[in-house]
Amino acid sequence: MLIRMLRAISLSVALLAGGLLPAFTQTTFQGEGGKVRVLSFPSGNDYPFWLISKLALDKKYGFELENIAIQPGGAVMTAFRSGATEGGLMNWLEVARARTNGDQVSAVVPFLEMPNVWIVPKSSAAKDMAGLKGMKIGTYNRFSPEWILFLATARDKAGYDPKVDSTVQEAGPGLLRGLLDQKQIEAGFIFYNLAMPMVATGEYRLLFSSRELLEQGGLSKATMLTSVAFRDEYIKSNPKNVKAFVLAYQEAVEYMRKNDNIWGEMLGRQSINDPAVVKLMRDWTREVTMDQFSADPMADTKKLFDKLYAVGGKEALGIDALPEGIFNTSVGK
């Protein structure tokens, strides 16, 4: 009996040395190693990026994530152009504009559907989009697809041109709350993770969401807004690191979907501690967070682009057509 056991052990060692054991003994996919710098928005949803570090998923896949906090806007493109980052959050329109201008960046994994919302004080007379006419309104970005979708829907469905019939104030996501609290604006288009706690106080209410506007326009509410984009140069020089990042990101999103307990700690970083608000945030975030491209993301995006262009043209979108190469769907395969 002892001799048979020793022979079995010897055979296992030999198989391991020869790489012939079953798949479960094989190592996890590994990147080239080193730091991978990725931009995310601390005032927005940075949860998968935080989880990658929290769960050491970067170490698991053979790289070191450096999650760089940045505000949305021009600073993001500046970081890409200067080589200060390998990747970061960019909406599809930003990627399209960049490629049209000769900046070689590509979306390698989707991040969010259109997640954000309009809120008004609870006492506001506005009951729908048309009710915003004549008001002072605020937005986090006048060049985002969500904002242009609002302009298009307002003109098409409500007979209301916000650029003419309202006073528009652009401000950072965090500043919008201050402007609302100080009554300097009467309605705000704001990041959902900032809006939900405000609504939970009872002082504000949701007016409508971008996802509702998509449905009103006959488009899927699951249409992608934001991606994680990488410089094409880095994709070519470090393809394994980019794939390793995508794998770590996808595992982090899966963890978010399945584990309720992590949400208290994750949202606590933003001082969101009320269990009711945590649940609200958890459920909304799970619904809008993406980890896989659709079968044809370019075709889906073009439907939205065409709709927005028909209303706003190049003045609103900054480009006349979608360039090739916006989506690099091969990285995640």
C-alpha positions, 0 to 999 in steps of 0.5 A, a space after each residue: 500500500 505504501 509503495 503504491 502511494 509513493 508511486 502515485 506521488 512520484 507520478 504527480 510530480 512528473 506530470 507537474 514538471 511536464 505540464 500535463 496536469 489538468 487545467 486547474 493547476 495552470 497559472 492565471 493569465 499574467 500581464 507583462 508586469 509593472 505599473 498600469 496607470 488608470 484614471 478614474 473619477 472619485 466624484 463618480 463611480 470608481 468602485 471597480 477600480 477600488 475593488 481591483 486594489 482592495 482584492 489584489 486582483 492586479 497582483 493576481 493578474 500580474 501587474 500593479 494598478 495605479 488608480 489616479 483620481 481625476 475630474 472629468 473634462 479636459 484634464 483627462 485628454 491632457 493626461 493621455 496626450 502627455 503619456 501621464 496615463 496608460 488608460 482611463 475613463 472616457 465616454 465614447 464621444 470623447 474617444 471619437 473626438 480624440 481619434 478624429 483629432 489624431 489622438 490614438 486611444 481606444 475603448 477596451 472595456 465598457 464601464 457604464 450605461 447612461 447612469 445619471 439623473 436630473 434632480 430638483 428640490 422637493 418643492 419644485 414646480 417642475 413635474 417633467 422635462 418641459 417644467 425646466 423651461 425658464 429655470 436656471 439649470 446645472 450640468 456637470 458637462 455640456 459636451 457629454 453624450 448624456 447632455 446632448 441627449 437631453 437637448 435632443 429630447 427636450 427639443 423633440 419631445 417637449 418643444 423646449 430648447 434648453 440653450 435658449 429657454 433656460 440659463 445653463 450653469 456648468 460646474 464640477 459634479 461636487 459643486 452642483 450640489 452646493 449650487 442647488 443647496 444655495 438655490 443658485 440653480 433650480 435643477 441639476 443634471 448630476 452624477 447618480 451617486 451624488 444625487 441618490 443621497 440627496 434624494 434620500 434626505 427628502 429635500 430633493 426628488 428625481 425628475 428623470 434619468 438619461 436611461 428614460 430619455 434613451 427609451 423615449 427616443 426608441 433606443 436601448 436603455 443599456 446603451 453604453 456611455 463610458 468606457 475604459 480607454 487605453 493609448 493604442 501605443 500602450 496596447 501594442 507595447 503591453 498587450 498582456 497588461 491591457 488584457 490583464 487589466 480587463 480581466 481584473 476589471 471584469 472580476 471586480 464587477 462580478 464581485 460587486 454583483 454578487 457580494 452585498 457586504 462589500 458595499 458598506 465599506 465601498 460607499 463609506 469612502 464617500 460618507 454614504 452610510 445610511 443602509 437605505 441609501 447603500 441599498 439604493 446605490 448598490 442596486 442602481 450601480 449594479 444595473 448600470 455597470 457593464 463589463 462586456 461590449 455588446 455584439 456590435 458596439 459601433 453599430 449601437 453607438 452609431 444609432 445614438 450618434 445619428 440621433 444626436 447629430 440630427 439635432 445638434 450637428 457638429 456644433 454639439 458633438 464636435 465631429 461630423 462622423 464616427 471614426 474607425 477604431 473607437 472600440 478595441 473589442 479584441 482585448 477582452 477576448 
